[in-house]
Amino acid sequence: MSTPWDEWDHVLKVDPDKDLVAGETFEDVCATGTDAIEIGGTTGMTKEKMTAVVDACAKYGVPLYQEPSNPAVVIDDDALDGYLIPTVFNAGDSFWVTGAHKEWVRIENGLDWSRTYTEAYIVLNPDSSVAEYTEADCDQSADDVAAYAAVAEKLFGQEIVYIEYSGTLGDPEVVRAAADALDEATLFYGGGIGDYESAHEMGRYADVVVVGDLLHEEGCDAVRETVEGVSDAHE
């Protein structure tokens, strides 16, 4: 069975609570060559901010997905191709494993299950907002991460396993260990991708490389370099 991300190499994560680089527009963002745009952030999220980004990107033909940080910011918009719902496998607070999801399914009018997918997050940067927010146990060896990846795929049927080093470049050997542990699931990597080289390095092991802060800090030209890096790694 095919999934929307089967042909993705690169995802651009847009934080609605952060500005674009001066002079750039969401038309520029959509022209970077990324395969999909994921809209979300850990803090400062509102429905209004989410909607503004969706509206700004909707006419440019790039697949749009919302990654809501909590049930209160889920928006119902026909321009969205779907929802990517994180579940943090190494969270210390079980709310981020199933608790938040119990609330998501009770939102007004319910979730559109036909376009709702989960991401099995393994959070590995203890200094990141997402680690603090979820009380994640980030003290994980490569073997631990591989085991989490196997649990996500084999026991919980997750189609996306997401290695998240948010804010810093991770250990390629950890990413490789996760990749080796998976048979069918798609491996996403996010964290610290800042140039062609880092994108190429992580693209050697991850099926999809996610770029986020770079857009807001350095802009669209820098993002294009990462698109090229992942693409070359997958040739």
C-alpha positions as CSV (number, residue, x, y, z in Angstrom):
1,M,0.0,0.0,0.0
2,S,1.5,3.3,-1.1
3,T,1.8,6.3,1.3
4,P,2.0,10.0,0.6
5,W,5.7,10.1,1.7
6,D,6.9,7.1,-0.5
7,E,8.5,9.5,-3.0
8,W,9.6,12.2,-0.5
9,D,13.3,13.0,0.1
10,H,12.9,16.3,1.8
11,V,10.3,18.0,4.1
12,L,10.4,21.6,5.1
13,K,9.0,22.3,8.6
14,V,7.5,25.8,8.9
15,D,7.0,27.2,12.4
16,P,4.0,29.5,12.4
17,D,5.4,31.3,15.4
18,K,8.6,32.3,13.6
19,D,9.1,34.9,10.8
20,L,10.6,34.3,7.4
21,V,13.9,35.9,6.5
22,A,13.4,39.6,5.6
23,G,12.2,40.0,2.0
24,E,11.2,36.3,1.5
25,T,7.6,35.1,0.9
26,F,5.8,31.9,1.1
27,E,5.9,31.7,-2.7
28,D,9.7,31.6,-2.3
29,V,9.3,28.9,0.4
30,C,7.2,26.7,-1.9
31,A,9.8,27.1,-4.7
32,T,12.7,25.6,-2.7
33,G,12.2,22.1,-4.2
34,T,11.0,20.5,-1.0
35,D,8.6,17.6,-1.4
36,A,6.2,18.6,1.3
37,I,5.7,21.3,3.9
38,E,4.9,20.4,7.5
39,I,3.4,23.2,9.5
40,G,3.9,23.1,13.3
41,G,6.0,24.0,16.3
42,T,6.4,23.1,20.0
43,T,5.4,26.5,21.6
44,G,3.4,29.5,20.7
45,M,1.0,27.7,18.4
46,T,-2.5,29.0,17.7
47,K,-5.1,28.1,15.1
48,E,-4.8,31.6,13.6
49,K,-1.1,31.2,13.1
50,M,-1.5,27.8,11.6
51,T,-4.3,29.0,9.2
52,A,-2.2,32.0,8.1
53,V,0.6,29.7,6.9
54,V,-1.7,27.2,5.2
55,D,-3.5,30.1,3.4
56,A,-0.1,31.6,2.3
57,C,1.1,28.2,0.8
58,A,-2.1,26.8,-0.5
59,K,-1.9,28.0,-4.1
60,Y,1.6,26.8,-5.0
61,G,1.0,23.0,-5.3
62,V,3.3,21.7,-2.6
63,P,1.7,19.1,-0.3
64,L,0.8,20.6,3.0
65,Y,0.6,18.8,6.3
66,Q,-0.2,20.0,9.8
67,E,1.8,18.7,12.7
68,P,-0.2,20.0,15.7
69,S,1.6,20.3,19.0
70,N,-1.7,20.0,20.9
71,P,-5.4,19.4,20.1
72,A,-6.4,23.0,20.5
73,V,-4.5,24.1,17.4
74,V,-5.8,21.4,14.9
75,I,-7.5,23.2,12.0
76,D,-9.9,21.8,9.4
77,D,-8.8,23.2,6.1
78,D,-9.4,21.6,2.6
79,A,-5.9,22.9,1.5
80,L,-4.3,20.5,3.9
81,D,-3.2,17.2,2.5
82,G,-3.2,15.6,5.9
83,Y,-2.2,15.6,9.5
84,L,1.0,14.1,10.9
85,I,0.5,13.4,14.6
86,P,3.6,12.8,16.8
87,T,3.7,10.1,19.4
88,V,6.9,10.3,21.4
89,F,8.1,6.8,22.1
90,N,10.7,7.9,24.7
91,A,8.6,10.5,26.4
92,G,8.7,10.5,30.2
93,D,5.2,12.0,30.3
94,S,2.8,9.4,28.9
95,F,0.5,12.3,27.8
96,W,2.8,12.5,24.7
97,V,2.5,8.8,24.0
98,T,-1.3,8.4,24.1
99,G,-2.8,11.1,26.3
100,A,-2.7,14.0,23.8
101,H,-4.2,11.6,21.2
102,K,-7.1,10.8,23.4
103,E,-8.0,14.5,23.3
104,W,-7.3,14.8,19.6
105,V,-9.9,12.3,18.7
106,R,-12.5,14.3,20.7
107,I,-12.0,17.6,18.9
108,E,-15.1,19.2,17.4
109,N,-16.2,17.3,14.3
110,G,-13.4,14.7,14.9
111,L,-10.3,14.1,13.0
112,D,-10.4,13.2,9.3
113,W,-9.1,9.7,9.6
114,S,-8.6,9.3,5.9
115,R,-5.7,11.8,6.0
116,T,-4.4,11.4,9.5
117,Y,-1.1,9.6,10.1
118,T,1.2,9.1,13.1
119,E,4.9,9.7,13.5
120,A,6.8,7.6,16.0
121,Y,9.2,10.1,17.4
122,I,12.4,9.2,19.2
123,V,13.7,12.5,20.7
124,L,17.4,12.7,21.3
125,N,18.5,16.3,22.1
126,P,17.9,16.8,25.8
127,D,18.2,20.6,25.4
128,S,15.4,20.9,22.9
129,S,12.0,22.3,23.6
130,V,10.3,19.1,22.5
131,A,12.5,17.1,24.9
132,E,11.7,19.4,27.8
133,Y,8.0,19.5,26.9
134,T,7.6,15.7,26.7
135,E,10.2,14.9,29.5
136,A,11.9,12.7,27.0
137,D,14.6,10.3,28.1
138,C,17.3,11.3,25.6
139,D,20.1,9.1,27.1
140,Q,19.8,6.4,24.4
141,S,22.5,4.5,22.7
142,A,22.4,3.5,19.0
143,D,21.3,0.1,20.0
144,D,18.5,1.6,22.2
145,V,17.3,3.8,19.3
146,A,17.3,0.7,16.9
147,A,15.2,-1.1,19.5
148,Y,12.8,1.7,19.7
149,A,12.5,1.8,15.9
150,A,11.8,-1.9,15.8
151,V,9.2,-1.6,18.6
152,A,7.5,1.3,16.6
153,E,7.4,-0.7,13.4
154,K,6.9,-4.3,14.5
155,L,4.8,-3.9,17.7
156,F,2.9,-0.7,17.0
157,G,2.6,-0.8,13.2
158,Q,4.0,2.7,12.8
159,E,4.7,3.7,9.2
160,I,6.9,6.6,10.1
161,V,9.8,6.5,12.5
162,Y,11.2,10.0,13.2
163,I,14.7,10.5,14.7
164,E,14.5,14.0,16.2
165,Y,17.6,15.9,17.3
166,S,15.8,19.3,17.1
167,G,18.3,22.1,17.3
168,T,21.5,20.1,16.8
169,L,23.0,17.8,14.3
170,G,22.7,14.2,15.4
171,D,24.9,11.1,15.3
172,P,24.9,9.5,11.8
173,E,25.6,6.1,13.4
174,V,22.4,6.4,15.5
175,V,20.4,7.2,12.3
176,R,22.1,4.3,10.5
177,A,21.2,1.9,13.4
178,A,17.6,3.0,13.2
179,A,17.6,2.5,9.4
180,D,19.0,-1.0,9.8
181,A,16.3,-1.9,12.3
182,L,13.5,-1.1,9.9
183,D,12.0,-3.2,7.1
184,E,9.0,-1.3,5.7
185,A,8.6,1.9,7.8
186,T,9.9,5.2,6.5
187,L,12.7,6.8,8.5
188,F,12.5,10.5,9.0
189,Y,15.4,12.5,10.4
190,G,15.2,16.1,11.7
191,G,17.7,18.3,13.6
192,G,20.6,20.6,12.8
193,I,20.5,20.3,9.0
194,G,22.2,23.5,7.9
195,D,23.9,23.0,4.5
196,Y,24.4,20.6,1.6
197,E,26.9,18.4,3.6
198,S,24.8,17.8,6.6
199,A,21.7,17.0,4.5
200,H,23.8,14.7,2.3
201,E,25.2,12.9,5.3
202,M,21.9,12.2,7.0
203,G,20.3,11.4,3.6
204,R,22.6,8.5,3.3
205,Y,20.6,6.7,6.1
206,A,17.3,8.5,6.4
207,D,14.6,8.1,3.8
208,V,13.3,11.7,4.5
209,V,15.3,14.6,5.9
210,V,13.3,17.3,7.6
211,V,14.6,20.9,7.7
212,G,13.1,23.5,9.9
213,D,15.1,26.3,11.7
214,L,17.3,26.9,8.7
215,L,14.3,28.4,6.8
216,H,13.7,31.0,9.5
217,E,17.4,31.7,10.2
218,E,19.1,31.7,6.8
219,G,16.3,31.5,4.2
220,C,15.3,29.8,1.1
221,D,18.6,29.6,-0.7
222,A,20.1,27.7,2.2
223,V,17.1,25.3,2.1
224,R,17.6,24.7,-1.6
225,E,21.1,23.5,-0.8
226,T,19.7,20.9,1.7
227,V,17.2,19.7,-1.0
228,E,20.1,19.1,-3.3
229,G,22.1,17.3,-0.6
230,V,19.4,14.8,0.2
231,S,18.6,14.3,-3.5
232,D,22.2,13.5,-4.3
233,A,22.5,11.1,-1.3
234,H,19.5,9.2,-2.7
235,E,20.8,8.8,-6.2
